Amino acid sequence: MQRFYRVYLSISPLGQSELDKALSAIRESWTRPHWIRKLERNQAYLLQVGAEADFCDNQTEEAFGQRLSVAIWKKVGRYVKVAVEATSEDLPGDCFELNEMDYRKLMRTH
């Protein structure tokens, strides 16, 4: 059974030229966000996006967070903090955030 999720992503710090790269990674590896918010402070950006859709191949929330983070890191070309909050109608919400150690490990295998 396919399950739909409400997902919120926070990605930072990004440079202005990296905003479109991160959005492109999200669109190519998952779906087009329903809303997008870009916050700037001292030329560093926080990108927040939200969408409701299913995960590819019935992935777990953790596998989804890893796959999406790797796609963003590859497009941006470096580590940025990616926080993924996923909720479904029949499951409690879950939040994932991968650190720089996870980045180094995952980028070696992808």
N, C-alpha and C positions, 0 to 999 in steps of 0.2 A: 504494500500500500504506500503510495506516495504521500508525503507529509509536507505541507506548506509551512514556511517559517517567516517570521518577521525578523529581519536582521538589521542591526545598526552597526556601522563600522566607523571607527575613529582612526585616522592615520596622521602621524606627525613625527618629527617636524619635516615639512616639505618646503622646497623652494618654489617660487612661482611657476617656473618651467616644469616642475615635477607634478603639479596638480593634474594636468591633462594625462600624463603618463599613468598615474595611479587610477584615474577614472577609466582609462582605456583598458587597463588590466582587469578591473572589476567587470566591465562590460564583456570583454573577451572570455573571461574564465567563469562568469556566472550569469549576470543579468544586468539590465539597464536600471540604475537606481531610480526610485520614485521621487526622492528628494535629495538635494545636495546642498551642503552648507560649507562655505569656505571662510575661515576666520584667520585674520592676519595680525601678527604682533611682531614688530621689529624685523620685518621681512622674512619671518618664518610663518608657515601656514599649518593650520589644523584643518583637515578635510573630514567632514562628517557626511555619511550617506546612509540612506535607509531604503529597504526594498522588501517586498513580500513575494516569495517564490519558493520553489522546491530546490533541494540540493541535487546535484548531479549524481546519478547512480546510487541513490539512497545512502549517501555518505553519512557518517556520524557527524555531530556538531564539531568535534575536535578535528576530524579529517578535513572537513570543509574549511575550518579556520586555517589549517596548515596549507591547504591547496591555494586558498585565496591570498594568504600572506606571501607565499613563494611567488605567485604570479605578480603581485605588486612589487616585491623586491627585485625581480628580474627586470620589470619595466623601468623602475626608478634607477636601478643600478647600484643600490646600496641598502643597508639596513635602515628602516624606519619603523617606528612603533605602530603596530596594527592591533587594535582591540576589536574583537568580534563578539557581539552580544546577539544570541539567537534564541527566540522563543517560538513555541508552537502551541496550538490550542490545547493539546492534551499533555504537554510536557512542561515542566518548570523551565524557566529561562536559564541559560548558561552563558558564561563569558570566558573568552579565551584571549590571552595576550602572550605572544612569543617574544622571548628576549634575544639578545645578541648571540648568546651561546646556541640557542635554537636555530638562529639564522645561519651561523657557520655550519652547523651540522646538516641542516636541510639543504643548503645551497651546494654542499659537496655531493649530495645524492640526487640532485635535480639538475 
